[in-house]
Amino acid sequence: MSRIKQTFERLAKQGRKGLIPFVTGGDPEPTHTVEVLLALAKAGADVIELGVPFSDPMADGPVIQRSSERALSKGISTKAILDYVREFRKSNQDTPIVLMGYANPIERMGEGAFVAAAHDAGVDGVLVVDYPPEESLSFADLLRKSGMDPIFLLAPTSSDERIKKVAQTASGYVYYVSLKGVTGAQHLNTTEVSSKLPVIRQHTQVPVGVGFGIRDAESACRVASSADAVVIGSALIQALEARGEQSPADTAYAFLHPIRLALDDAYSA
């Protein structure tokens, strides 16, 4: 059983909601990435999505685009991201890490080589934004054979047929994009989210995490009323950008921990 599945089973038994922060590897400073990951785990992250910086992040808004640009300008590569995970695992063997990025760096490395290296580093799941399920069956199979979960996106515009295809291929959790647009948008409509999730659950038993537009404890709690987990990225990266003299790790902890407390207060059994 994967670490991600174990995590969601534990949350379900506890009647709690999952909290999944996203940060870009190498941002704001390469030397602080592992400290930030450890701080997020300490703050109550159930799963951490670690972004692999890419030069053309087409699904991301300006905040995450800037974080990728900063990381790339400092020479952060896929290998460096895997090294961060390997270093994180020396201190934390429990919190699942999901790599989130785009197909090009994986294909440059080779799918087999990437999967082997990710497994060796201690990765638990991979979400490739521009890999539709019907075109990534062999990649998903490679991940599962190595004990990692292939994770896919669904959106408000996803048809029943697309939902079925994702349900047949995904494991770990499904990432439901709550908005039509790019990351960082703010027009979150929780009524629309609540109406879409039952449709998704008709086709899959995999937990559903919801992201895009979640910025604070209040919006996280509203979305968690219907989701199994909430994903928060742009707001966290903005906090890291505006941290001033505070260390990135302290900033990450201070941002995430109140959201963890609010979710537990609202949704623990």
Buried (B, 14 or more C-beta within 10 A) or exposed (E): EBBBBEBBEEBBEEEBBBBBBBBBBBBBBBEBBBBBBBBBBBBBBBBBBBBBBBEEBEBBBEBBBBBBBBBBEBEBBBEBBBBBBBBBBEEBEEBBBBBBBBBEBBEEBEBEEBBBBBBEBBBBBBBBBBBEBEEBEEBBEBBBEBEBBBBBBBBBEBEEEBBBBBBEBBBBBBBBBBBEBBBBBBEBEBEEBBEBBEEBBEBBEBBBBBBBBBBEBEBBBBBBEBBBBBBBBBBBBBBBBEBEEBBBBBBBBBBBBBBBEBBBEBBEE
